[in-house]
Amino acid sequence: MQKLNFPSYTFRFKNSENKVSIFDEIRKKFMLMTPEEWVRQNVVRFLLEEKKYPKSYINVEKIIRMNGLTKRYDIVVFQPNGKIFLLIECKAPEVPISQNTFDQIARYNMVLEAEFLMVTNGLNHYFCMMDYEKEQYQFLKDLPEFTSI
């Protein structure tokens, strides 16, 4: 597994028919290990262990409908009131974070209206806070911890 720009976490793996899977604590099942899934699982651990977000507020890979199209977001964190606090787009480490990546998460966020956005390929992380009144976003150094939601 490629070393990512996250603390080291312990994961559960299984090998079946020469395919490695990683256990997803949120979906409660083993997922085929791809470079993007490796990033996604590290982000989930980061949210749980570093930011102390409750597991019950995190959703992974759910379908959203946009302009008649079916899309799938990577990770969202809900607020206690049910609104979306954080929307995260994960890319494989070899995929550079580009304007296209930001355009993708912006399109998803037009539907989801998250307060914060995170874009990562596991090596580079970008955090933004949305300002809907001014129709702009502000880059941040880090995400807030759960206590400040």
C-alpha positions as CSV (number, residue, x, y, z in Angstrom):
1,M,0.0,0.0,0.0
2,Q,1.3,3.4,-0.8
3,K,2.1,5.6,2.1
4,L,-0.3,8.5,2.3
5,N,-0.2,11.9,4.0
6,F,-2.2,10.7,7.0
7,P,-1.2,9.2,10.4
8,S,-0.6,5.5,10.3
9,Y,-3.8,3.5,11.0
10,T,-4.6,-0.2,11.5
11,F,-7.0,-1.7,9.0
12,R,-8.6,-5.1,8.5
13,F,-7.8,-6.8,5.2
14,K,-8.8,-10.0,3.6
15,N,-7.5,-11.8,0.5
16,S,-9.9,-13.8,-1.7
17,E,-9.3,-15.1,-5.2
18,N,-6.1,-13.0,-5.3
19,K,-8.0,-9.8,-4.6
20,V,-7.4,-7.8,-1.5
21,S,-10.3,-6.1,0.3
22,I,-10.3,-3.6,3.1
23,F,-13.0,-3.4,5.8
24,D,-15.1,-0.2,5.8
25,E,-16.2,0.6,9.3
26,I,-19.0,2.8,8.0
27,R,-20.5,0.5,5.4
28,K,-19.6,-2.5,7.7
29,K,-18.3,-4.7,4.9
30,F,-15.1,-5.5,3.0
31,M,-14.5,-3.3,-0.1
32,L,-12.3,-4.2,-3.0
33,M,-8.9,-2.5,-2.4
34,T,-8.3,0.1,-5.1
35,P,-6.0,3.1,-4.8
36,E,-9.1,5.4,-4.4
37,E,-10.6,3.0,-1.7
38,W,-7.2,3.2,0.2
39,V,-7.5,7.0,0.2
40,R,-11.2,6.8,1.2
41,Q,-10.5,4.5,4.2
42,N,-7.7,6.7,5.4
43,V,-10.0,9.7,5.2
44,V,-12.6,7.9,7.3
45,R,-10.0,7.0,9.9
46,F,-8.8,10.6,9.9
47,L,-12.4,11.8,10.5
48,L,-13.0,9.3,13.3
49,E,-9.6,9.3,15.1
50,E,-8.2,12.8,14.5
51,K,-11.3,15.0,14.2
52,K,-13.5,12.9,16.5
53,Y,-16.5,12.9,14.2
54,P,-19.1,10.3,15.4
55,K,-19.3,7.3,13.1
56,S,-23.1,7.6,13.0
57,Y,-22.8,11.0,11.3
58,I,-20.6,9.7,8.4
59,N,-21.9,8.3,5.1
60,V,-19.7,6.7,2.5
61,E,-20.5,6.4,-1.3
62,K,-24.1,7.2,-1.5
63,I,-26.1,8.1,-4.7
64,I,-27.1,11.7,-5.4
65,R,-29.2,12.8,-8.4
66,M,-28.2,15.9,-10.3
67,N,-29.9,17.1,-13.5
68,G,-31.4,13.7,-14.1
69,L,-28.0,12.0,-13.7
70,T,-27.0,9.5,-11.0
71,K,-23.7,10.3,-9.3
72,R,-22.0,9.0,-6.2
73,Y,-20.3,11.1,-3.6
74,D,-17.3,9.7,-1.6
75,I,-17.9,10.8,2.0
76,V,-20.3,13.2,3.8
77,V,-20.4,14.1,7.4
78,F,-23.8,15.2,8.7
79,Q,-24.6,17.7,11.5
80,P,-26.9,16.7,14.3
81,N,-29.8,18.6,12.6
82,G,-29.4,16.4,9.5
83,K,-27.8,19.1,7.3
84,I,-24.5,18.2,5.6
85,F,-21.5,19.6,7.4
86,L,-18.7,18.2,5.2
87,L,-18.5,16.8,1.6
88,I,-15.3,15.0,0.7
89,E,-14.0,14.0,-2.8
90,C,-11.3,11.3,-2.8
91,K,-9.0,10.5,-5.7
92,A,-6.4,7.9,-6.1
93,P,-2.8,9.1,-5.2
94,E,-1.7,9.1,-8.8
95,V,-4.6,11.4,-9.8
96,P,-3.5,15.0,-9.5
97,I,-5.9,17.4,-7.8
98,S,-7.0,19.7,-10.6
99,Q,-9.6,22.3,-11.5
100,N,-11.7,19.4,-12.7
101,T,-11.7,17.9,-9.2
102,F,-12.9,21.1,-7.7
103,D,-15.5,21.5,-10.4
104,Q,-16.8,18.0,-9.6
105,I,-17.2,18.6,-5.9
106,A,-18.7,22.0,-6.6
107,R,-21.4,20.3,-8.8
108,Y,-22.1,17.8,-6.1
109,N,-22.3,20.6,-3.5
110,M,-24.9,22.5,-5.5
111,V,-27.2,19.7,-4.5
112,L,-25.8,18.8,-1.1
113,E,-25.0,22.4,0.2
114,A,-22.2,21.3,2.6
115,E,-20.7,23.9,5.0
116,F,-17.1,22.5,4.4
117,L,-15.4,20.7,1.5
118,M,-12.4,18.5,1.4
119,V,-10.6,17.3,-1.8
120,T,-7.8,14.8,-1.4
121,N,-5.7,12.2,-3.3
122,G,-4.2,11.0,0.0
123,L,-1.0,13.0,-0.6
124,N,-2.5,16.5,-1.0
125,H,-5.5,17.7,1.0
126,Y,-7.5,20.9,0.4
127,F,-10.1,22.2,2.8
128,C,-12.7,24.9,2.0
129,M,-15.4,26.7,4.0
130,M,-18.4,27.7,1.9
131,D,-19.9,31.2,2.1
132,Y,-23.3,30.9,0.4
133,E,-24.3,34.6,0.9
134,K,-21.2,35.8,-1.0
135,E,-21.2,32.8,-3.3
136,Q,-17.5,32.0,-2.6
137,Y,-15.3,29.7,-0.6
138,Q,-12.4,30.2,1.6
139,F,-9.4,27.8,1.7
140,L,-8.5,26.6,5.2
141,K,-5.4,25.0,6.7
142,D,-7.5,22.2,8.4
143,L,-11.0,21.0,9.1
144,P,-12.7,21.9,12.4
145,E,-13.0,19.1,15.0
146,F,-16.4,17.7,15.9
147,T,-16.7,19.8,19.0
148,S,-17.0,22.9,16.9
149,I,-19.8,21.7,14.7
